[in-house]
Amino acid sequence: MAKMPEQPAGLNKGSVEAALRFAQVSMESAERMMRLQLEAAKAFVAEQTESAKALAEAKDAESMMALRARLAEQAVDRALGYSRNVYAVATQAQQQLTKLVEQRFAAYQKEMAAAMEKMVKSAPGGPDVAAEAVKSTIAATQAAMDSMTKAAKQAAELADANVKAVTEAAARAFKGTQKK
């Protein structure tokens, strides 16, 4: 029977490193999201202070209505900007994690193929039909993963384009109702 203690150790080390990197990317994304939320909260307090001062200084109903419309438009613009920033953070995290998973899967497949090759070479009867079947299965799995990865990237690109289009349409629609 063939001994392969170095392969499992290598797989384990790679998995631990991938898990640590996954945690690091997650923490960095959470930190960016918290920073974004804190900045939004600070801006909200400052803007509300200015809005309250402006409303207090309004002299008549007409200036009050004009101010109200301007403040509503600013609020929608801020909300859209905030949602774009949240989406950007989420998209960046998703891209980093996807890349990490792809790299780990590729390394795993390479390590498994090397282990299989070593096992086949050290088998008493040499390469046989079963070993070739396993190699074929590994190749088919790689092709399927490549196909799924490509489809997932296309879906992510389509979703990204749709989110951007909907955000722009919402902003145009709101500005169109304000002008009427």
Secondary structure, 3 states (H helix, E strand, C coil): CCCCCHHHHHHHHHHHHHHHHHHHHHHHHHHHHHHHHHHHHHHHHHHHHHHHHHHHHCCCHHHHHHHHHHHHHHHHHHHHHHHHHHHHHHHHHHHHHHHHHHHHHHHHHHHHHHHHHHHHHHCCCCCCHHHHHHHHHHHHHHHHHHHHHHHHHHHHHHHHHHHHHHHHHHHHHHHHHHHC
